Structures are given as C-alpha cells and as structure tokens.
C-alpha cells in the first residue's frame, strides 16, 4: 500500500464499515495508516479491519476508548492533540458520534479549541433510510429506546407528534417488544420498516404496517444481528403530503410556478413558503 500523507494535528472521526469491509473509504485508510495515535471503541475490530486492508501499526498502539473508560482516557488524548499529534478515533462500526462514545471526546477537543475533522463513510442510520422505503425529506434519529416497558412507553409518547420519519436502533432480542410498544403508541397502521444486518450476507428489510410487523416478530424467535427500525411519518401527515403533491402536480401542468403555488396554498390553507419549497422539489 502506498505511504499515506502526513496528517495535520487534530482529532479525526473515522467512519468504518457496518458490515462489508470494502465499504471503507480511501481517505479513512489514509488516516488509519498515518495518524500518530489510534483510539477505538473495540480495539480488536479495528485491528482486524486494518489487517484486512494491509495497514501496519508500525509500533503504534490502538488505545481503547469506550463508555466505561472515557473519563480516564480523555485527558491523555486531549493532551496528545494539544501537543500537536494527530489522533484517529473509530467506533465499533459506522460513523463516530452517532450512538457511540465519541461525543464527549469531540466536545472536549472543541472546548479546548483543538481541531476536529470528519472522515465520513458508512452509517447504519443512512443505509437504513436508503432501503426502508419511507419518506426521507424530513427524519429524526431517535437512538435506542429504553429497554424497560414503562420507560419505553414514555419515550415513544414524547415522539408521537414529530411530523417526520423516525429512526431507531434496537437490540434484536427486544425487537418484538419494541414493535408492540410502537404499535400501541402510534397505531397499527403506521408504515414501518425493520432493517437488519445491513450490508452483510444476510441483510433483510421487512416493510409493512406497524401492527403487522409487530405480530410477525412476536410469532418468531428473536432475529440475529444489528437492527434499525424506520417509522414513516404519522399517517395523517403522509396523506396531507400526498394531497399537496397531487394538487401541485395538477396546478403546475396548467400554470406558472408562481401562480400554481398561490392557488394551491390558498386551496389547502397552507403557508406559501411550504408549498413553494415542495413545488421546487417536484419541478426538479
């Protein structure tokens, strides 16, 4: 492998594959090859990934940095970057800062005025949105629902009014219970997708009404692998969006953009800005 370029001092948040090892970027490989220091949520996974791609450690150690030792490790890592060293941090899989312990490390660097760089790449969140078949013009990443039923019910209730697609990470052994709780909180008819083992050999996406999916998974053994649940927007909002699109399509066929927007905004009693933005999307 050609020698990688030297890195400027700073923290590099390096995205790593969520499944297929070849999903890593060329820039990520350069950073892992040339960073002065390496830190990882799981050092074994990172060492294996580097071996697959022929990246030598050259005497460097991969320092563990995770939820349990972050408070002890951060001062050492902050001091190293402050002294002018480059530090590459990778999470267990995917993009650091998305449901992983990198947040406190990055915040510490920023608080001290130290450089923080992103090396973007694989993300279970974005991969799930790509294949779920749910609207992506507005979405919210809600993270992991609480494991206990009462706390999960409160958590889900707080999100009921969000007018967007919702994305959750979930443990496979809690999947059936979580889907049942979602059906109770949001109604059986809400569209949903369960995305499992994304980019891996046994990748699977199931799409359907929330109540149907909850019943299916309740009747089966718990699946294996990483799970992302993608819920479409509340059904009433989806219907409103379909009405807007239909009205705009008809109006744009016979009127200028300006006149079509004005007519549809008045007919549906919607803000002209909202209608104009959607009209531009449809016109692309």
VEXPA-60928 format. One record per residue (C-alpha): x, y, z; residue number from 1; residue in three letters. Coordinates in steps of 0.1 Angstrom, whole numbers, plus 2048, in hexadecimal, padded with zeros to 3 digits. Layout:
BEGIN
{{X,Y,Z},NUM,"ALA"},
...
This chain:
BEGIN
{{800,800,800},1,"UNK"},
{{80E,823,7F7},2,"UNK"},
{{81A,838,814},3,"UNK"},
{{7FE,84E,821},4,"UNK"},
{{802,874,823},5,"UNK"},
{{80B,883,845},6,"UNK"},
{{7EE,891,859},7,"UNK"},
{{7E9,8B2,869},8,"UNK"},
{{7E5,8B1,88F},9,"UNK"},
{{7C1,8AB,89A},10,"UNK"},
{{7A6,891,8A2},11,"UNK"},
{{79B,87E,883},12,"UNK"},
{{779,86D,887},13,"UNK"},
{{77C,850,86F},14,"UNK"},
{{75D,83D,862},15,"UNK"},
{{763,817,85F},16,"UNK"},
{{74E,7FC,84D},17,"UNK"},
{{72E,7EF,85E},18,"UNK"},
{{732,7CE,84C},19,"UNK"},
{{744,7CB,82A},20,"UNK"},
{{769,7D3,831},21,"UNK"},
{{76C,7E3,80E},22,"UNK"},
{{754,7FF,818},23,"UNK"},
{{770,812,828},24,"UNK"},
{{77C,832,815},25,"UNK"},
{{79E,838,807},26,"UNK"},
{{7A2,856,81E},27,"UNK"},
{{79A,842,83C},28,"UNK"},
{{7B5,829,833},29,"UNK"},
{{7CE,846,82F},30,"UNK"},
{{7C5,854,851},31,"UNK"},
{{7C8,832,862},32,"UNK"},
{{7EA,82D,851},33,"UNK"},
{{7F8,84E,85A},34,"UNK"},
{{7E9,85B,87B},35,"UNK"},
{{801,85E,898},36,"UNK"},
{{7E9,84E,8AF},37,"UNK"},
{{7CB,836,8AC},38,"UNK"},
{{7AE,833,8C3},39,"UNK"},
{{790,81B,8BF},40,"UNK"},
{{771,810,8D1},41,"UNK"},
{{77B,7EC,8CA},42,"UNK"},
{{7A0,7E8,8C4},43,"UNK"},
{{79C,7C4,8B6},44,"UNK"},
{{784,7CF,89B},45,"UNK"},
{{79B,7EB,891},46,"UNK"},
{{7BA,7D6,890},47,"UNK"},
{{7A8,7BC,87B},48,"UNK"},
{{79B,7D7,863},49,"UNK"},
{{7BF,7E4,85F},50,"UNK"},
{{7CC,7C1,858},51,"UNK"},
{{7B2,7BC,83D},52,"UNK"},
{{7BD,7DB,82B},53,"UNK"},
{{7E3,7D6,831},54,"UNK"},
{{7E8,7F4,848},55,"UNK"},
{{805,7EF,85F},56,"UNK"},
{{806,7FC,883},57,"UNK"},
{{82B,804,880},58,"UNK"},
{{82F,804,8A6},59,"UNK"},
{{80F,817,8AD},60,"UNK"},
{{7F7,80A,8C7},61,"UNK"},
{{7D1,80B,8C3},62,"UNK"},
{{7C5,81B,8E2},63,"UNK"},
{{7A3,810,8F0},64,"UNK"},
{{789,82C,8F3},65,"UNK"},
{{766,823,8FD},66,"UNK"},
{{74A,82B,915},67,"UNK"},
{{75B,81A,932},68,"UNK"},
{{77D,82A,930},69,"UNK"},
{{776,84B,91E},70,"UNK"},
{{77A,861,93C},71,"UNK"},
{{79D,853,943},72,"UNK"},
{{7A9,852,91F},73,"UNK"},
{{79D,875,914},74,"UNK"},
{{7B8,889,926},75,"UNK"},
{{7D3,875,916},76,"UNK"},
{{7C4,878,8F3},77,"UNK"},
{{7BD,89D,8F7},78,"UNK"},
{{7E1,8A3,902},79,"UNK"},
{{7EF,890,8E5},80,"UNK"},
{{7DC,8A5,8CB},81,"UNK"},
{{7E4,8C5,8DE},82,"UNK"},
{{809,8BC,8DA},83,"UNK"},
{{805,8BA,8B5},84,"UNK"},
{{7FD,896,8AE},85,"UNK"},
{{7E2,887,897},86,"UNK"},
{{7C9,86F,8A6},87,"UNK"},
{{7B2,858,893},88,"UNK"},
{{793,84C,8A5},89,"UNK"},
{{77C,831,898},90,"UNK"},
{{75C,823,8A8},91,"UNK"},
{{753,7FE,8A9},92,"UNK"},
{{744,802,886},93,"UNK"},
{{735,81F,872},94,"UNK"},
{{73A,844,878},95,"UNK"},
{{747,851,899},96,"UNK"},
{{730,868,8AC},97,"UNK"},
{{711,855,8A1},98,"UNK"},
{{707,841,8C0},99,"UNK"},
{{72B,83B,8CB},100,"UNK"},
{{743,84A,8E6},101,"UNK"},
{{754,862,8CE},102,"UNK"},
{{73F,87F,8D8},103,"UNK"},
{{750,888,8F9},104,"UNK"},
{{772,884,8E8},105,"UNK"},
{{769,89C,8CC},106,"UNK"},
{{759,8B4,8E4},107,"UNK"},
{{779,8B4,8F9},108,"UNK"},
{{78E,8BC,8DA},109,"UNK"},
{{776,8D8,8D0},110,"UNK"},
{{776,8E7,8F3},111,"UNK"},
{{79C,8EA,8F2},112,"UNK"},
{{79C,8F9,8CF},113,"UNK"},
{{7AC,8DA,8BF},114,"UNK"},
{{7A4,8D0,89B},115,"UNK"},
{{78A,8B5,895},116,"UNK"},
{{786,8A6,872},117,"UNK"},
{{76C,88E,863},118,"UNK"},
{{775,871,84C},119,"UNK"},
{{752,867,842},120,"UNK"},
{{748,845,836},121,"UNK"},
{{731,828,840},122,"UNK"},
{{714,82F,857},123,"UNK"},
{{6F8,817,861},124,"UNK"},
{{6E1,835,864},125,"UNK"},
{{6E5,840,840},126,"UNK"},
{{6E7,81D,832},127,"UNK"},
{{6C5,815,842},128,"UNK"},
{{6B5,834,835},129,"UNK"},
{{6C2,82B,812},130,"UNK"},
{{6B0,80A,811},131,"UNK"},
{{693,80E,829},132,"UNK"},
{{67C,81D,80F},133,"UNK"},
{{670,838,828},134,"UNK"},
{{670,85E,821},135,"UNK"},
{{692,86D,825},136,"UNK"},
{{68B,893,820},137,"UNK"},
{{689,896,846},138,"UNK"},
{{695,87D,85F},139,"UNK"},
{{69F,87B,883},140,"UNK"},
{{6B9,863,892},141,"UNK"},
{{6AA,858,8B4},142,"UNK"},
{{6C6,841,8BF},143,"UNK"},
{{6BF,822,8D5},144,"UNK"},
{{69D,81F,8E6},145,"UNK"},
{{6A0,817,90C},146,"UNK"},
{{69F,7F2,913},147,"UNK"},
{{684,7F2,92E},148,"UNK"},
{{660,7F4,922},149,"UNK"},
{{655,811,938},150,"UNK"},
{{673,827,92F},151,"UNK"},
{{670,81D,90A},152,"UNK"},
{{64B,827,90A},153,"UNK"},
{{653,84A,917},154,"UNK"},
{{670,84D,8FE},155,"UNK"},
{{65A,844,8E1},156,"UNK"},
{{63D,85A,8EC},157,"UNK"},
{{654,878,8EC},158,"UNK"},
{{65B,872,8C7},159,"UNK"},
{{637,86D,8BC},160,"UNK"},
{{632,890,8AF},161,"UNK"},
{{652,892,89B},162,"UNK"},
{{648,898,876},163,"UNK"},
{{664,884,867},164,"UNK"},
{{672,861,861},165,"UNK"},
{{681,853,881},166,"UNK"},
{{6A0,83D,882},167,"UNK"},
{{6A8,827,8A0},168,"UNK"},
{{6C4,80E,8A8},169,"UNK"},
{{6B9,7EF,8BB},170,"UNK"},
{{6C6,7CF,8C9},171,"UNK"},
{{6B9,7B0,8B6},172,"UNK"},
{{6AE,7A0,8D6},173,"UNK"},
{{698,7BE,8DF},174,"UNK"},
{{68B,7C3,8BC},175,"UNK"},
{{669,7B2,8BF},176,"UNK"},
{{661,7C5,8E0},177,"UNK"},
{{66D,7E6,8D1},178,"UNK"},
{{657,7E2,8B2},179,"UNK"},
{{639,7D9,8C9},180,"UNK"},
{{63F,7F8,8DD},181,"UNK"},
{{642,80D,8BE},182,"UNK"},
{{621,7FF,8B1},183,"UNK"},
{{610,809,8D1},184,"UNK"},
{{61F,82C,8D1},185,"UNK"},
{{61B,834,8AC},186,"UNK"},
{{5FF,81D,89F},187,"UNK"},
{{600,7FD,88B},188,"UNK"},
{{5FD,80E,86A},189,"UNK"},
{{61D,823,86B},190,"UNK"},
{{635,818,850},191,"UNK"},
{{656,809,85C},192,"UNK"},
{{675,7F7,850},193,"UNK"},
{{68B,7DF,864},194,"UNK"},
{{6AF,7DF,855},195,"UNK"},
{{6C6,7C4,862},196,"UNK"},
{{6EB,7BB,85B},197,"UNK"},
{{6EF,7D7,842},198,"UNK"},
{{70B,7D2,829},199,"UNK"},
{{711,7AF,836},200,"UNK"},
{{70B,78D,827},201,"UNK"},
{{6E8,788,837},202,"UNK"},
{{6DC,7AC,832},203,"UNK"},
{{6B6,7AD,836},204,"UNK"},
{{69C,7C9,833},205,"UNK"},
{{678,7C4,83D},206,"UNK"},
{{65E,7DF,834},207,"UNK"},
{{63A,7E1,83F},208,"UNK"},
{{621,7EF,857},209,"UNK"},
{{62F,7F2,87B},210,"UNK"},
{{614,7DB,889},211,"UNK"},
{{61C,7C0,86F},212,"UNK"},
{{641,7C1,875},213,"UNK"},
{{63C,7C0,89B},214,"UNK"},
{{627,7A1,898},215,"UNK"},
{{63F,790,880},216,"UNK"},
{{65D,795,896},217,"UNK"},
{{64A,78B,8B5},218,"UNK"},
{{643,769,8A5},219,"UNK"},
{{667,762,89C},220,"UNK"},
{{687,75C,8AF},221,"UNK"},
{{69C,77C,8B5},222,"UNK"},
{{6B0,783,896},223,"UNK"},
{{6D6,788,896},224,"UNK"},
{{6EB,7A6,88D},225,"UNK"},
{{6E8,7CB,88E},226,"UNK"},
{{6C6,7DA,88A},227,"UNK"},
{{6BA,7FC,87E},228,"UNK"},
{{694,804,880},229,"UNK"},
{{688,81F,868},230,"UNK"},
{{665,82D,86E},231,"UNK"},
{{654,842,853},232,"UNK"},
{{644,863,85E},233,"UNK"},
{{622,861,86F},234,"UNK"},
{{608,855,857},235,"UNK"},
{{5F4,876,856},236,"UNK"},
{{614,889,84D},237,"UNK"},
{{61C,871,831},238,"UNK"},
{{5F8,875,823},239,"UNK"},
{{5FC,89B,825},240,"UNK"},
{{61D,899,812},241,"UNK"},
{{60C,884,7F7},242,"UNK"},
{{5F0,89D,7F4},243,"UNK"},
{{609,8BA,7F0},244,"UNK"},
{{61D,8A7,7D6},245,"UNK"},
{{5FE,89F,7C2},246,"UNK"},
{{5F1,8C2,7C3},247,"UNK"},
{{613,8D1,7B9},248,"UNK"},
{{617,8B8,79C},249,"UNK"},
{{5F6,8C2,78E},250,"UNK"},
{{5FB,8E7,793},251,"UNK"},
{{61E,8E7,784},252,"UNK"},
{{611,8D6,764},253,"UNK"},
{{5FC,8F5,75C},254,"UNK"},
{{60C,912,76E},255,"UNK"},
{{62D,923,775},256,"UNK"},
{{640,919,795},257,"UNK"},
{{636,939,7A6},258,"UNK"},
{{611,936,79D},259,"UNK"},
{{610,911,7A5},260,"UNK"},
{{61F,917,7C8},261,"UNK"},
{{607,933,7CF},262,"UNK"},
{{5E8,91F,7C5},263,"UNK"},
{{5F2,8FF,7D8},264,"UNK"},
{{5FC,913,7F7},265,"UNK"},
{{5DA,924,7F8},266,"UNK"},
{{5C7,904,7F0},267,"UNK"},
{{5D8,8EF,80B},268,"UNK"},
{{5DC,90B,824},269,"UNK"},
{{602,905,826},270,"UNK"},
{{61F,91D,82A},271,"UNK"},
{{62B,929,808},272,"UNK"},
{{64F,922,811},273,"UNK"},
{{647,8FE,818},274,"UNK"},
{{634,8FA,7F7},275,"UNK"},
{{650,90C,7E3},276,"UNK"},
{{66B,8F6,7F2},277,"UNK"},
{{658,8D6,7E8},278,"UNK"},
{{650,8E4,7C6},279,"UNK"},
{{675,8E9,7C0},280,"UNK"},
{{67C,8C5,7CA},281,"UNK"},
{{661,8B8,7B2},282,"UNK"},
{{66E,8CE,796},283,"UNK"},
{{691,8BF,798},284,"UNK"},
